[in-house]
Amino acid sequence: RQRQETDERLVNNINSAIDSGIRLASLGDTEAAMASLQSSTESIKARVESGAISQAAADNIIKESSVTIESAIGRGALKNTYEERGAIAAVESIHAAR
């Protein structure tokens, strides 16, 4: 029972950290978004250590979390460029990223 509660807390921590990372990224706070990603990764690793999930499952969750947050960072940067410098600058930033 206690093990299940601990795992549920870890899952909640993971979800909360990812949600926070997405929100922070949309606000343009890349550093804080990456800190949220790190926090979620630590909780994922704790789930492996507790035996709740396999290392392979953890690797997949970490990869998906990274893609989610890094994509949000990119969208946030594009949105901020558009709002601060206009549509042409936003399009130019997309072309520069390629």
C-alpha positions as CSV (number, residue, x, y, z in Angstrom):
1,R,0.0,0.0,0.0
2,Q,2.7,2.5,0.9
3,R,4.7,1.5,-2.2
4,Q,1.6,2.3,-4.3
5,E,1.1,5.6,-2.6
6,T,4.8,6.5,-3.2
7,D,4.5,5.6,-6.8
8,E,1.4,7.7,-7.2
9,R,3.2,10.7,-5.7
10,L,6.1,10.2,-8.1
11,V,3.6,10.0,-11.1
12,N,1.9,13.2,-9.9
13,N,5.3,14.9,-9.5
14,I,6.3,13.8,-13.1
15,N,3.0,15.1,-14.5
16,S,3.2,18.3,-12.6
17,A,6.8,19.0,-13.6
18,I,6.0,18.4,-17.3
19,D,2.9,20.6,-17.1
20,S,5.0,23.3,-15.4
21,G,7.7,23.0,-18.0
22,I,5.3,23.5,-20.8
23,R,3.7,26.5,-19.1
24,L,7.2,28.0,-18.4
25,A,8.3,27.4,-21.9
26,S,5.3,29.1,-23.3
27,L,6.2,32.1,-21.2
28,G,9.7,32.1,-22.6
29,D,11.5,30.9,-19.4
30,T,13.7,28.2,-21.0
31,E,15.9,27.8,-18.0
32,A,13.0,27.1,-15.6
33,A,11.4,24.8,-18.3
34,M,14.6,22.7,-18.4
35,A,14.7,22.6,-14.6
36,S,11.1,21.2,-14.7
37,L,12.3,18.6,-17.2
38,Q,15.2,17.7,-14.9
39,S,12.8,17.3,-12.0
40,S,10.5,15.0,-14.0
41,T,13.5,12.9,-15.0
42,E,14.6,12.5,-11.4
43,S,11.1,11.3,-10.4
44,I,11.1,8.9,-13.4
45,K,14.5,7.5,-12.2
46,A,13.1,7.1,-8.7
47,R,10.3,5.0,-10.2
48,V,12.9,2.7,-11.7
49,E,14.8,2.4,-8.4
50,S,11.5,1.5,-6.6
51,G,10.8,-1.2,-9.2
52,A,7.6,0.4,-10.4
53,I,8.8,0.6,-14.0
54,S,11.6,-0.9,-16.1
55,Q,14.6,1.1,-17.3
56,A,13.3,0.7,-20.9
57,A,9.9,2.2,-19.9
58,A,11.7,5.1,-18.1
59,D,13.9,5.8,-21.1
60,N,10.7,6.1,-23.3
61,I,9.0,8.4,-20.8
62,I,12.2,10.5,-20.5
63,K,12.4,10.8,-24.3
64,E,8.7,11.7,-24.6
65,S,9.0,14.3,-21.8
66,S,12.1,15.8,-23.4
67,V,10.4,16.1,-26.8
68,T,7.3,17.7,-25.2
69,I,9.2,20.3,-23.2
70,E,11.7,21.1,-26.0
71,S,8.8,21.5,-28.5
72,A,7.1,23.8,-26.0
73,I,10.4,25.8,-25.8
74,G,10.5,26.2,-29.5
75,R,6.8,27.2,-29.7
76,G,7.4,29.7,-26.9
77,A,10.4,31.2,-28.6
78,L,8.5,31.5,-31.9
79,K,5.5,33.1,-30.2
80,N,7.7,35.6,-28.4
81,T,9.5,36.5,-31.6
82,Y,6.2,37.0,-33.3
83,E,4.9,39.2,-30.5
84,E,8.1,41.2,-30.1
85,R,9.3,41.6,-33.7
86,G,6.4,40.6,-35.9
87,A,5.4,37.9,-38.4
88,I,8.4,38.4,-40.8
89,A,10.9,37.9,-38.0
90,A,9.0,34.8,-36.8
91,V,9.1,33.3,-40.3
92,E,12.8,34.2,-40.6
93,S,13.5,32.5,-37.2
94,I,11.8,29.3,-38.5
95,H,14.0,29.3,-41.6
96,A,17.1,30.0,-39.6
97,A,16.4,27.0,-37.4
98,R,16.4,24.6,-40.3
